[in-house]
Amino acid sequence: MRLKDKVAIVTGGSSGIGEAIALGFAREGAKVTIAGRRAGQVDLVCDKIRKAGGEALAAPGDVTSLTDIDRIVTETVNTFGKLDILVNNAGVLISADVSQTSEKVWDETLNINLKGTFFFVKRAVPEMLKQADL
């Protein structure tokens, strides 16, 4: 149990690679917050973790929303007492030829892949530093 007593947030944790990371962290003893846009999917992953004997917090939200980011980190710390690990897994991939990519799609891609990542780190790092041996 390499992650026993650690607390992690996994964005995009409701499916695919994020789900696999969350399940793996839980198997290694971490308490895991699952963040994702689809509340039903977030709940399903949390249920898998709990059925396997782990601890999980469902935190539906949008990584492009500073309010959601703050809420997810705050709920994690309030529920588990701290934050040790952040996995910024949420992301999108443009699947169109660049000449067919609209400004709206481009802006959404940057907001999820860059803005969300940056502001999650900005909000999480102060909590994570509380656990650091500095």
N, CA, C and O atoms as a GROMACS GRO file, in nm:
protein
  536
    1MET      N    1   0.083  -0.118   0.000
    1MET     CA    2   0.000   0.000   0.000
    1MET      C    3   0.088   0.124   0.000
    1MET      O    4   0.107   0.188   0.103
    2ARG      N    5   0.139   0.156  -0.114
    2ARG     CA    6   0.234   0.266  -0.127
    2ARG      C    7   0.173   0.403  -0.103
    2ARG      O    8   0.247   0.498  -0.076
    3LEU      N    9   0.043   0.417  -0.114
    3LEU     CA   10  -0.022   0.547  -0.097
    3LEU      C   11  -0.110   0.553   0.028
    3LEU      O   12  -0.198   0.639   0.038
    4LYS      N   13  -0.087   0.463   0.122
    4LYS     CA   14  -0.166   0.461   0.245
    4LYS      C   15  -0.159   0.598   0.312
    4LYS      O   16  -0.052   0.656   0.327
    5ASP      N   17  -0.275   0.646   0.352
    5ASP     CA   18  -0.290   0.775   0.421
    5ASP      C   19  -0.265   0.896   0.332
    5ASP      O   20  -0.255   1.008   0.382
    6LYS      N   21  -0.254   0.877   0.202
    6LYS     CA   22  -0.242   0.989   0.109
    6LYS      C   23  -0.381   1.025   0.057
    6LYS      O   24  -0.470   0.940   0.052
    7VAL      N   25  -0.398   1.150   0.019
    7VAL     CA   26  -0.524   1.199  -0.036
    7VAL      C   27  -0.496   1.256  -0.174
    7VAL      O   28  -0.406   1.338  -0.193
    8ALA      N   29  -0.576   1.211  -0.272
    8ALA     CA   30  -0.554   1.252  -0.411
    8ALA      C   31  -0.682   1.305  -0.472
    8ALA      O   32  -0.793   1.261  -0.439
    9ILE      N   33  -0.666   1.400  -0.563
    9ILE     CA   34  -0.774   1.444  -0.651
    9ILE      C   35  -0.733   1.400  -0.791
    9ILE      O   36  -0.620   1.422  -0.834
   10VAL      N   37  -0.827   1.338  -0.863
   10VAL     CA   38  -0.804   1.300  -1.002
   10VAL      C   39  -0.910   1.370  -1.087
   10VAL      O   40  -1.028   1.337  -1.079
   11THR      N   41  -0.867   1.468  -1.168
   11THR     CA   42  -0.961   1.533  -1.259
   11THR      C   43  -0.979   1.443  -1.380
   11THR      O   44  -0.889   1.369  -1.418
   12GLY      N   45  -1.096   1.450  -1.439
   12GLY     CA   46  -1.125   1.359  -1.549
   12GLY      C   47  -1.124   1.215  -1.501
   12GLY      O   48  -1.092   1.123  -1.576
   13GLY      N   49  -1.159   1.197  -1.375
   13GLY     CA   50  -1.151   1.065  -1.312
   13GLY      C   51  -1.271   0.977  -1.332
   13GLY      O   52  -1.279   0.868  -1.274
   14SER      N   53  -1.366   1.021  -1.413
   14SER     CA   54  -1.489   0.944  -1.428
   14SER      C   55  -1.485   0.841  -1.540
   14SER      O   56  -1.580   0.765  -1.557
   15SER      N   57  -1.376   0.838  -1.617
   15SER     CA   58  -1.366   0.738  -1.725
   15SER      C   59  -1.222   0.731  -1.775
   15SER      O   60  -1.138   0.814  -1.741
   16GLY      N   61  -1.196   0.631  -1.855
   16GLY     CA   62  -1.069   0.618  -1.925
   16GLY      C   63  -0.947   0.615  -1.835
   16GLY      O   64  -0.946   0.548  -1.732
   17ILE      N   65  -0.844   0.688  -1.876
   17ILE     CA   66  -0.718   0.692  -1.802
   17ILE      C   67  -0.738   0.745  -1.661
   17ILE      O   68  -0.680   0.692  -1.566
   18GLY      N   69  -0.821   0.848  -1.645
   18GLY     CA   70  -0.845   0.905  -1.512
   18GLY      C   71  -0.908   0.805  -1.418
   18GLY      O   72  -0.870   0.796  -1.302
   19GLU      N   73  -1.004   0.728  -1.468
   19GLU     CA   74  -1.066   0.624  -1.385
   19GLU      C   75  -0.961   0.521  -1.345
   19GLU      O   76  -0.956   0.480  -1.229
   20ALA      N   77  -0.880   0.479  -1.439
   20ALA     CA   78  -0.776   0.379  -1.409
   20ALA      C   79  -0.678   0.432  -1.304
   20ALA      O   80  -0.637   0.357  -1.216
   21ILE      N   81  -0.641   0.557  -1.314
   21ILE     CA   82  -0.550   0.617  -1.215
   21ILE      C   83  -0.618   0.618  -1.078
   21ILE      O   84  -0.558   0.578  -0.978
   22ALA      N   85  -0.744   0.662  -1.073
   22ALA     CA   86  -0.816   0.669  -0.946
   22ALA      C   87  -0.829   0.531  -0.882
   22ALA      O   88  -0.807   0.516  -0.762
   23LEU      N   89  -0.865   0.431  -0.961
   23LEU     CA   90  -0.878   0.295  -0.907
   23LEU      C   91  -0.743   0.243  -0.859
   23LEU      O   92  -0.735   0.177  -0.755
   24GLY      N   93  -0.638   0.272  -0.934
   24GLY     CA   94  -0.503   0.229  -0.893
   24GLY      C   95  -0.458   0.297  -0.764
   24GLY      O   96  -0.402   0.231  -0.676
   25PHE      N   97  -0.483   0.426  -0.753
   25PHE     CA   98  -0.448   0.497  -0.629
   25PHE      C   99  -0.523   0.438  -0.511
   25PHE      O  100  -0.465   0.416  -0.405
   26ALA      N  101  -0.653   0.411  -0.529
   26ALA     CA  102  -0.732   0.354  -0.421
   26ALA      C  103  -0.679   0.216  -0.380
   26ALA      O  104  -0.672   0.185  -0.262
   27ARG      N  105  -0.642   0.134  -0.478
   27ARG     CA  106  -0.585   0.002  -0.447
   27ARG      C  107  -0.458   0.015  -0.365
   27ARG      O  108  -0.425  -0.072  -0.284
   28GLU      N  109  -0.385   0.125  -0.387
   28GLU     CA  110  -0.260   0.147  -0.313
   28GLU      C  111  -0.283   0.221  -0.182
   28GLU      O  112  -0.187   0.259  -0.115
   29GLY      N  113  -0.410   0.240  -0.144
   29GLY     CA  114  -0.442   0.295  -0.013
   29GLY      C  115  -0.478   0.442  -0.006
   29GLY      O  116  -0.508   0.492   0.102
   30ALA      N  117  -0.476   0.512  -0.119
   30ALA     CA  118  -0.511   0.655  -0.117
   30ALA      C  119  -0.661   0.675  -0.102
   30ALA      O  120  -0.741   0.592  -0.145
   31LYS      N  121  -0.696   0.784  -0.041
   31LYS     CA  122  -0.833   0.834  -0.040
   31LYS      C  123  -0.843   0.923  -0.163
   31LYS      O  124  -0.759   1.012  -0.182
   32VAL      N  125  -0.944   0.900  -0.247
   32VAL     CA  126  -0.946   0.963  -0.378
   32VAL      C  127  -1.072   1.045  -0.400
   32VAL      O  128  -1.184   0.999  -0.376
   33THR      N  129  -1.052   1.170  -0.445
   33THR     CA  130  -1.162   1.253  -0.492
   33THR      C  131  -1.169   1.239  -0.643
   33THR      O  132  -1.070   1.261  -0.713
   34ILE      N  133  -1.286   1.202  -0.692
   34ILE     CA  134  -1.308   1.189  -0.836
   34ILE      C  135  -1.376   1.316  -0.884
   34ILE      O  136  -1.488   1.347  -0.843
   35ALA      N  137  -1.308   1.389  -0.971
   35ALA     CA  138  -1.364   1.512  -1.028
   35ALA      C  139  -1.392   1.488  -1.176
   35ALA      O  140  -1.309   1.433  -1.248
   36GLY      N  141  -1.509   1.529  -1.220
   36GLY     CA  142  -1.546   1.513  -1.360
   36GLY      C  143  -1.677   1.584  -1.387
   36GLY      O  144  -1.752   1.616  -1.295
   37ARG      N  145  -1.704   1.607  -1.514
   37ARG     CA  146  -1.825   1.682  -1.552
   37ARG      C  147  -1.952   1.599  -1.543
   37ARG      O  148  -2.060   1.654  -1.525
   38ARG      N  149  -1.941   1.467  -1.554
   38ARG     CA  150  -2.060   1.381  -1.557
   38ARG      C  151  -2.082   1.318  -1.418
   38ARG      O  152  -2.016   1.221  -1.380
   39ALA      N  153  -2.177   1.379  -1.344
   39ALA     CA  154  -2.200   1.338  -1.205
   39ALA      C  155  -2.228   1.188  -1.193
   39ALA      O  156  -2.176   1.123  -1.102
   40GLY      N  157  -2.307   1.133  -1.282
   40GLY     CA  158  -2.339   0.990  -1.275
   40GLY      C  159  -2.216   0.903  -1.289
   40GLY      O  160  -2.202   0.804  -1.218
   41GLN      N  161  -2.128   0.938  -1.380
   41GLN     CA  162  -2.005   0.862  -1.400
   41GLN      C  163  -1.911   0.878  -1.281
   41GLN      O  164  -1.844   0.782  -1.241
   42VAL      N  165  -1.905   0.999  -1.225
   42VAL     CA  166  -1.823   1.023  -1.106
   42VAL      C  167  -1.870   0.930  -0.993
   42VAL      O  168  -1.790   0.868  -0.925
   43ASP      N  169  -2.002   0.924  -0.975
   43ASP     CA  170  -2.058   0.837  -0.870
   43ASP      C  171  -2.025   0.690  -0.893
   43ASP      O  172  -1.995   0.617  -0.799
   44LEU      N  173  -2.030   0.646  -1.019
   44LEU     CA  174  -2.000   0.506  -1.050
   44LEU      C  175  -1.856   0.469  -1.012
   44LEU      O  176  -1.832   0.362  -0.957
   45VAL      N  177  -1.762   0.557  -1.042
   45VAL     CA  178  -1.622   0.529  -1.007
   45VAL      C  179  -1.605   0.527  -0.856
   45VAL      O  180  -1.535   0.441  -0.802
   46CYS      N  181  -1.668   0.620  -0.788
   46CYS     CA  182  -1.662   0.620  -0.641
   46CYS      C  183  -1.720   0.491  -0.584
   46CYS      O  184  -1.665   0.434  -0.490
   47ASP      N  185  -1.830   0.445  -0.641
   47ASP     CA  186  -1.890   0.319  -0.596
   47ASP      C  187  -1.793   0.202  -0.614
   47ASP      O  188  -1.783   0.117  -0.526
   48LYS      N  189  -1.723   0.197  -0.726
   48LYS     CA  190  -1.623   0.090  -0.750
   48LYS      C  191  -1.517   0.094  -0.642
   48LYS      O  192  -1.478  -0.011  -0.589
   49ILE      N  193  -1.469   0.212  -0.608
   49ILE     CA  194  -1.364   0.225  -0.507
   49ILE      C  195  -1.417   0.180  -0.371
   49ILE      O  196  -1.349   0.106  -0.300
   50ARG      N  197  -1.536   0.223  -0.336
   50ARG     CA  198  -1.594   0.187  -0.205
   50ARG      C  199  -1.621   0.037  -0.196
   50ARG      O  200  -1.597  -0.024  -0.092
   51LYS      N  201  -1.671  -0.021  -0.304
   51LYS     CA  202  -1.698  -0.166  -0.304
   51LYS      C  203  -1.570  -0.247  -0.285
   51LYS      O  204  -1.573  -0.358  -0.234
   52ALA      N  205  -1.458  -0.190  -0.327
   52ALA     CA  206  -1.329  -0.258  -0.311
   52ALA      C  207  -1.266  -0.226  -0.175
   52ALA      O  208  -1.154  -0.269  -0.147
   53GLY      N  209  -1.338  -0.152  -0.091
   53GLY     CA  210  -1.287  -0.123   0.042
   53GLY      C  211  -1.215   0.010   0.056
   53GLY      O  212  -1.159   0.039   0.162
   54GLY      N  213  -1.215   0.091  -0.049
   54GLY     CA  214  -1.146   0.219  -0.044
   54GLY      C  215  -1.236   0.334  -0.005
   54GLY      O  216  -1.357   0.317   0.015
   55GLU      N  217  -1.176   0.451   0.004
   55GLU     CA  218  -1.251   0.573   0.036
   55GLU      C  219  -1.248   0.666  -0.084
   55GLU      O  220  -1.143   0.688  -0.145
   56ALA      N  221  -1.364   0.720  -0.118
   56ALA     CA  222  -1.373   0.808  -0.235
   56ALA      C  223  -1.476   0.917  -0.210
   56ALA      O  224  -1.573   0.899  -0.137
   57LEU      N  225  -1.450   1.031  -0.272
   57LEU     CA  226  -1.540   1.145  -0.267
   57LEU      C  227  -1.579   1.180  -0.410
   57LEU      O  228  -1.493   1.201  -0.495
   58ALA      N  229  -1.708   1.187  -0.435
   58ALA     CA  230  -1.758   1.230  -0.566
   58ALA      C  231  -1.762   1.381  -0.568
   58ALA      O  232  -1.823   1.444  -0.482
   59ALA      N  233  -1.697   1.440  -0.667
   59ALA     CA  234  -1.691   1.586  -0.678
   59ALA      C  235  -1.716   1.628  -0.823
   59ALA      O  236  -1.622   1.666  -0.894
   60PRO      N  237  -1.841   1.622  -0.866
   60PRO     CA  238  -1.870   1.665  -1.002
   60PRO      C  239  -1.835   1.812  -1.018
   60PRO      O  240  -1.857   1.893  -0.928
   61GLY      N  241  -1.782   1.847  -1.134
   61GLY     CA  242  -1.747   1.986  -1.159
   61GLY      C  243  -1.674   2.002  -1.289
   61GLY      O  244  -1.640   1.904  -1.356
   62ASP      N  245  -1.651   2.126  -1.324
   62ASP     CA  246  -1.589   2.164  -1.451
   62ASP      C  247  -1.455   2.229  -1.422
   62ASP      O  248  -1.449   2.328  -1.348
   63VAL      N  249  -1.347   2.176  -1.477
   63VAL     CA  250  -1.213   2.229  -1.451
   63VAL      C  251  -1.194   2.369  -1.509
   63VAL      O  252  -1.095   2.435  -1.478
   64THR      N  253  -1.286   2.416  -1.591
   64THR     CA  254  -1.274   2.552  -1.644
   64THR      C  255  -1.340   2.655  -1.551
   64THR      O  256  -1.334   2.775  -1.577
   65SER      N  257  -1.402   2.608  -1.444
   65SER     CA  258  -1.471   2.696  -1.350
   65SER      C  259  -1.388   2.712  -1.224
   65SER      O  260  -1.363   2.616  -1.151
   66LEU      N  261  -1.344   2.835  -1.197
   66LEU     CA  262  -1.266   2.860  -1.076
   66LEU      C  263  -1.347   2.830  -0.951
   66LEU      O  264  -1.291   2.786  -0.850
   67THR      N  265  -1.477   2.852  -0.956
   67THR     CA  266  -1.565   2.820  -0.843
   67THR      C  267  -1.567   2.670  -0.819
   67THR      O  268  -1.557   2.626  -0.704
   68ASP      N  269  -1.579   2.591  -0.925
   68ASP     CA  270  -1.578   2.445  -0.911
   68ASP      C  271  -1.444   2.395  -0.860
   68ASP      O  272  -1.439   2.307  -0.774
   69ILE      N  273  -1.336   2.450  -0.912
   69ILE     CA  274  -1.202   2.410  -0.866
   69ILE      C  275  -1.189   2.434  -0.716
   69ILE      O  276  -1.145   2.345  -0.642
   70ASP      N  277  -1.226   2.553  -0.672
   70ASP     CA  278  -1.216   2.585  -0.530
   70ASP      C  279  -1.303   2.490  -0.447
   70ASP      O  280  -1.260   2.440  -0.343
   71ARG      N  281  -1.425   2.465  -0.493
   71ARG     CA  282  -1.516   2.376  -0.421
   71ARG      C  283  -1.458   2.235  -0.411
   71ARG      O  284  -1.464   2.174  -0.304
   72ILE      N  285  -1.403   2.183  -0.519
   72ILE     CA  286  -1.350   2.046  -0.520
   72ILE      C  287  -1.233   2.033  -0.423
   72ILE      O  288  -1.227   1.937  -0.346
   73VAL      N  289  -1.140   2.128  -0.425
   73VAL     CA  290  -1.027   2.122  -0.333
   73VAL      C  291  -1.075   2.139  -0.189
   73VAL      O  292  -1.031   2.066  -0.100
   74THR      N  293  -1.164   2.234  -0.166
   74THR     CA  294  -1.216   2.257  -0.031
   74THR      C  295  -1.289   2.134   0.022
   74THR      O  296  -1.268   2.095   0.137
   75GLU      N  297  -1.375   2.072  -0.059
   75GLU     CA  298  -1.448   1.952  -0.016
   75GLU      C  299  -1.351   1.839   0.015
   75GLU      O  300  -1.371   1.764   0.111
   76THR      N  301  -1.247   1.826  -0.066
   76THR     CA  302  -1.148   1.720  -0.043
   76THR      C  303  -1.081   1.739   0.092
   76THR      O  304  -1.072   1.645   0.171
   77VAL      N  305  -1.033   1.860   0.119
   77VAL     CA  306  -0.965   1.888   0.246
   77VAL      C  307  -1.062   1.875   0.363
   77VAL      O  308  -1.025   1.821   0.468
   78ASN      N  309  -1.184   1.924   0.347
   78ASN     CA  310  -1.282   1.911   0.456
   78ASN      C  311  -1.318   1.767   0.484
   78ASN      O  312  -1.342   1.730   0.599
   79THR      N  313  -1.323   1.683   0.379
   79THR     CA  314  -1.361   1.542   0.396
   79THR      C  315  -1.246   1.457   0.447
   79THR      O  316  -1.264   1.376   0.538
   80PHE      N  317  -1.128   1.475   0.389
   80PHE     CA  318  -1.015   1.386   0.420
   80PHE      C  319  -0.906   1.450   0.506
   80PHE      O  320  -0.814   1.381   0.549
   81GLY      N  321  -0.916   1.582   0.532
   81GLY     CA  322  -0.822   1.647   0.622
   81GLY      C  323  -0.697   1.705   0.559
   81GLY      O  324  -0.622   1.776   0.625
   82LYS      N  325  -0.674   1.675   0.432
   82LYS     CA  326  -0.553   1.724   0.366
   82LYS      C  327  -0.560   1.693   0.218
   82LYS      O  328  -0.657   1.634   0.170
   83LEU      N  329  -0.455   1.734   0.145
   83LEU     CA  330  -0.439   1.700   0.004
   83LEU      C  331  -0.292   1.676  -0.023
   83LEU      O  332  -0.208   1.761   0.006
   84ASP      N  333  -0.260   1.559  -0.078
   84ASP     CA  334  -0.121   1.524  -0.108
   84ASP      C  335  -0.091   1.520  -0.257
   84ASP      O  336   0.020   1.553  -0.299
   85ILE      N  337  -0.189   1.478  -0.337
   85ILE     CA  338  -0.164   1.447  -0.478
   85ILE      C  339  -0.273   1.510  -0.564
   85ILE      O  340  -0.391   1.503  -0.531
   86LEU      N  341  -0.232   1.571  -0.675
   86LEU     CA  342  -0.326   1.620  -0.775
   86LEU      C  343  -0.286   1.559  -0.909
   86LEU      O  344  -0.173   1.574  -0.954
   87VAL      N  345  -0.381   1.491  -0.972
   87VAL     CA  346  -0.361   1.440  -1.107
   87VAL      C  347  -0.451   1.521  -1.200
   87VAL      O  348  -0.573   1.504  -1.200
   88ASN      N  349  -0.389   1.608  -1.279
   88ASN     CA  350  -0.462   1.689  -1.377
   88ASN      C  351  -0.479   1.607  -1.504
   88ASN      O  352  -0.405   1.623  -1.600
   89ASN      N  353  -0.576   1.519  -1.502
   89ASN     CA  354  -0.599   1.429  -1.614
   89ASN      C  355  -0.703   1.481  -1.712
   89ASN      O  356  -0.703   1.441  -1.829
   90ALA      N  357  -0.792   1.570  -1.668
   90ALA     CA  358  -0.898   1.619  -1.756
   90ALA      C  359  -0.837   1.685  -1.879
   90ALA      O  360  -0.743   1.764  -1.868
   91GLY      N  361  -0.891   1.652  -1.993
   91GLY     CA  362  -0.841   1.712  -2.116
   91GLY      C  363  -0.926   1.672  -2.235
   91GLY      O  364  -1.001   1.574  -2.230
   92VAL      N  365  -0.914   1.750  -2.339
   92VAL     CA  366  -0.985   1.722  -2.463
   92VAL      C  367  -0.886   1.727  -2.578
   92VAL      O  368  -0.778   1.786  -2.569
   93LEU      N  369  -0.925   1.663  -2.686
   93LEU     CA  370  -0.843   1.658  -2.807
   93LEU      C  371  -0.928   1.703  -2.924
   93LEU      O  372  -1.036   1.650  -2.948
   94ILE      N  373  -0.876   1.800  -2.996
   94ILE     CA  374  -0.946   1.844  -3.117
   94ILE      C  375  -0.931   1.734  -3.221
   94ILE      O  376  -0.820   1.690  -3.251
   95SER      N  377  -1.044   1.690  -3.274
   95SER     CA  378  -1.037   1.582  -3.372
   95SER      C  379  -1.074   1.630  -3.512
   95SER      O  380  -1.123   1.553  -3.594
   96ALA      N  381  -1.052   1.757  -3.536
   96ALA     CA  382  -1.083   1.814  -3.668
   96ALA      C  383  -0.955   1.869  -3.730
   96ALA      O  384  -0.860   1.903  -3.661
   97ASP      N  385  -0.956   1.878  -3.859
   97ASP     CA  386  -0.847   1.943  -3.931
   97ASP      C  387  -0.838   2.087  -3.881
   97ASP      O  388  -0.940   2.150  -3.856
   98VAL      N  389  -0.718   2.138  -3.868
   98VAL     CA  390  -0.700   2.273  -3.814
   98VAL      C  391  -0.780   2.376  -3.894
   98VAL      O  392  -0.829   2.474  -3.836
   99SER      N  393  -0.795   2.358  -4.022
   99SER     CA  394  -0.872   2.453  -4.102
   99SER      C  395  -1.022   2.446  -4.072
   99SER      O  396  -1.097   2.536  -4.109
  100GLN      N  397  -1.065   2.340  -4.005
  100GLN     CA  398  -1.206   2.323  -3.971
  100GLN      C  399  -1.234   2.352  -3.823
  100GLN      O  400  -1.349   2.343  -3.779
  101THR      N  401  -1.131   2.388  -3.748
  101THR     CA  402  -1.146   2.412  -3.605
  101THR      C  403  -1.198   2.553  -3.581
  101THR      O  404  -1.137   2.651  -3.624
  102SER      N  405  -1.310   2.561  -3.511
  102SER     CA  406  -1.369   2.691  -3.482
  102SER      C  407  -1.300   2.757  -3.363
  102SER      O  408  -1.232   2.690  -3.285
  103GLU      N  409  -1.320   2.886  -3.350
  103GLU     CA  410  -1.266   2.958  -3.235
  103GLU      C  411  -1.326   2.903  -3.105
  103GLU      O  412  -1.256   2.893  -3.004
  104LYS      N  413  -1.453   2.867  -3.107
  104LYS     CA  414  -1.521   2.813  -2.990
  104LYS      C  415  -1.454   2.682  -2.944
  104LYS      O  416  -1.427   2.664  -2.826
  105VAL      N  417  -1.427   2.593  -3.039
  105VAL     CA  418  -1.362   2.465  -3.006
  105VAL      C  419  -1.220   2.490  -2.954
  105VAL      O  420  -1.177   2.427  -2.858
  106TRP      N  421  -1.149   2.580  -3.018
  106TRP     CA  422  -1.012   2.613  -2.976
  106TRP      C  423  -1.012   2.670  -2.834
  106TRP      O  424  -0.931   2.630  -2.750
  107ASP      N  425  -1.104   2.764  -2.806
  107ASP     CA  426  -1.112   2.823  -2.673
  107ASP      C  427  -1.146   2.718  -2.568
  107ASP      O  428  -1.089   2.719  -2.458
  108GLU      N  429  -1.239   2.628  -2.599
  108GLU     CA  430  -1.274   2.521  -2.505
  108GLU      C  431  -1.154   2.432  -2.476
  108GLU      O  432  -1.130   2.394  -2.362
  109THR      N  433  -1.079   2.400  -2.579
  109THR     CA  434  -0.960   2.316  -2.564
  109THR      C  435  -0.858   2.383  -2.472
  109THR      O  436  -0.804   2.319  -2.381
  110LEU      N  437  -0.832   2.510  -2.495
  110LEU     CA  438  -0.736   2.581  -2.410
  110LEU      C  439  -0.787   2.595  -2.268
  110LEU      O  440  -0.710   2.582  -2.173
  111ASN      N  441  -0.915   2.621  -2.253
  111ASN     CA  442  -0.972   2.635  -2.118
  111ASN      C  443  -0.962   2.507  -2.038
  111ASN      O  444  -0.929   2.510  -1.919
  112ILE      N  445  -0.989   2.394  -2.100
  112ILE     CA  446  -0.982   2.267  -2.029
  112ILE      C  447  -0.837   2.223  -2.010
  112ILE      O  448  -0.796   2.192  -1.898
  113ASN      N  449  -0.761   2.221  -2.118
  113ASN     CA  450  -0.626   2.164  -2.112
  113ASN      C  451  -0.524   2.254  -2.043
  113ASN      O  452  -0.430   2.204  -1.981
  114LEU      N  453  -0.540   2.385  -2.053
  114LEU     CA  454  -0.441   2.476  -1.994
  114LEU      C  455  -0.494   2.550  -1.873
  114LEU      O  456  -0.437   2.541  -1.764
  115LYS      N  457  -0.602   2.623  -1.891
  115LYS     CA  458  -0.656   2.702  -1.781
  115LYS      C  459  -0.694   2.613  -1.664
  115LYS      O  460  -0.657   2.641  -1.549
  116GLY      N  461  -0.766   2.505  -1.690
  116GLY     CA  462  -0.806   2.415  -1.583
  116GLY      C  463  -0.688   2.357  -1.509
  116GLY      O  464  -0.688   2.351  -1.386
  117THR      N  465  -0.588   2.314  -1.583
  117THR     CA  466  -0.468   2.258  -1.522
  117THR      C  467  -0.398   2.362  -1.434
  117THR      O  468  -0.365   2.334  -1.319
  118PHE      N  469  -0.375   2.480  -1.490
  118PHE     CA  470  -0.305   2.585  -1.416
  118PHE      C  471  -0.378   2.622  -1.287
  118PHE      O  472  -0.318   2.626  -1.180
  119PHE      N  473  -0.509   2.648  -1.297
  119PHE     CA  474  -0.581   2.695  -1.180
  119PHE      C  475  -0.605   2.585  -1.077
  119PHE      O  476  -0.620   2.615  -0.959
  120PHE      N  477  -0.609   2.459  -1.120
  120PHE     CA  478  -0.617   2.350  -1.021
  120PHE      C  479  -0.486   2.344  -0.944
  120PHE      O  480  -0.488   2.328  -0.822
  121VAL      N  481  -0.374   2.355  -1.013
  121VAL     CA  482  -0.244   2.355  -0.944
  121VAL      C  483  -0.236   2.474  -0.849
  121VAL      O  484  -0.194   2.459  -0.734
  122LYS      N  485  -0.274   2.591  -0.897
  122LYS     CA  486  -0.267   2.711  -0.814
  122LYS      C  487  -0.348   2.694  -0.686
  122LYS      O  488  -0.303   2.736  -0.579
  123ARG      N  489  -0.464   2.633  -0.694
  123ARG     CA  490  -0.549   2.615  -0.576
  123ARG      C  491  -0.499   2.501  -0.487
  123ARG      O  492  -0.510   2.508  -0.365
  124ALA      N  493  -0.445   2.395  -0.548
  124ALA     CA  494  -0.405   2.276  -0.472
  124ALA      C  495  -0.270   2.290  -0.403
  124ALA      O  496  -0.252   2.237  -0.293
  125VAL      N  497  -0.177   2.359  -0.464
  125VAL     CA  498  -0.040   2.365  -0.409
  125VAL      C  499  -0.036   2.416  -0.265
  125VAL      O  500   0.035   2.356  -0.184
  126PRO      N  501  -0.106   2.522  -0.229
  126PRO     CA  502  -0.100   2.564  -0.088
  126PRO      C  503  -0.145   2.454   0.010
  126PRO      O  504  -0.090   2.442   0.120
  127GLU      N  505  -0.243   2.374  -0.030
  127GLU     CA  506  -0.288   2.263   0.056
  127GLU      C  507  -0.182   2.154   0.061
  127GLU      O  508  -0.157   2.096   0.166
  128MET      N  509  -0.120   2.128  -0.052
  128MET     CA  510  -0.018   2.023  -0.058
  128MET      C  511   0.107   2.061   0.020
  128MET      O  512   0.171   1.976   0.081
  129LEU      N  513   0.141   2.189   0.018
  129LEU     CA  514   0.260   2.234   0.092
  129LEU      C  515   0.245   2.215   0.242
  129LEU      O  516   0.345   2.206   0.313
  130LYS      N  517   0.123   2.208   0.291
  130LYS     CA  518   0.101   2.184   0.434
  130LYS      C  519   0.155   2.047   0.476
  130LYS      O  520   0.184   2.026   0.594
  131GLN      N  521   0.168   1.954   0.381
  131GLN     CA  522   0.219   1.820   0.410
  131GLN      C  523   0.369   1.808   0.383
  131GLN      O  524   0.430   1.707   0.416
  132ALA      N  525   0.429   1.911   0.324
  132ALA     CA  526   0.569   1.905   0.284
  132ALA      C  527   0.661   1.914   0.403
  132ALA      O  528   0.633   1.986   0.500
  133ASP      N  529   0.769   1.842   0.396
  133ASP     CA  530   0.874   1.851   0.500
  133ASP      C  531   0.976   1.952   0.454
  133ASP      O  532   1.081   1.917   0.401
  134LEU      N  533   0.946   2.078   0.475
  134LEU     CA  534   1.036   2.186   0.430
  134LEU      C  535   1.127   2.231   0.541
  134LEU      O  536   1.209   2.320   0.522
   0.00000   0.00000   0.00000
